[in-house]
């Protein structure tokens, strides 16, 4: 089982880093869609300019969230804080879809949740990459 965990941790390290980039792109796509919306669109929900943000968001909140959960459980990080973050993140990704579909006051939490996910993903990515460097440095020091 240790071999599976080692491979899953390596995958998780790259997967989380890619998700950081994906969320940054999603923020850009949302800004481009909102500021690129035409005046003849009746509401922001009807704006075709947000289709890219919606499409990528659907992929991130459904199949990618499920894959992240599977990899996080298989990796089962030894640090309890990192393990909890890695398991909670897929649920935050899924909740992101529900927030976007909610009413005005619920949907207002959509960007707040995005910032929270970006912060947690950034923290997790830095710890995963730093942890490997610290392990390598400790091994060479011995």
Phi, psi and omega in degrees: 000333180296326177296319178296317179296318180298316179293317180296323178293322177294317177296316181300321181300314180284323181298315181294320178297320177293325178293326175300313179295321180296320180290322176298317176297321178298320177297318177296314180299323178294315178298317179296321181290319181291313182281344178264000180295138180279155181291337182279353174288127185296312180224167179295332178294331180272352184294123178286342181294340180268004183299321179296315178299317180294318181295312179294322178298321178298317179297319181291325186271348180247278184293322182292321178297319178295317177297320178297319179297317180297313181294321180295320179291319178294323180289324180037073185302141182291328178284121186299319180298314180294323178298315180296316179298316182294333179272330179284327184305315178300326178290323175296323176298316180293320179297330179303320178295318180294323179296320180295329182275349184286178177290185185305312185284327177285318180296336177295340178279349180303308178290329178296316178295324178297318179294319178299315179296319179298318179296314180294318178295319178297317178297313181297316180298316181295320179293320179294317180287321179292322180300321179291321178293321179293322178295317179294321179293321178293323180292318179288332179288332181279000000 
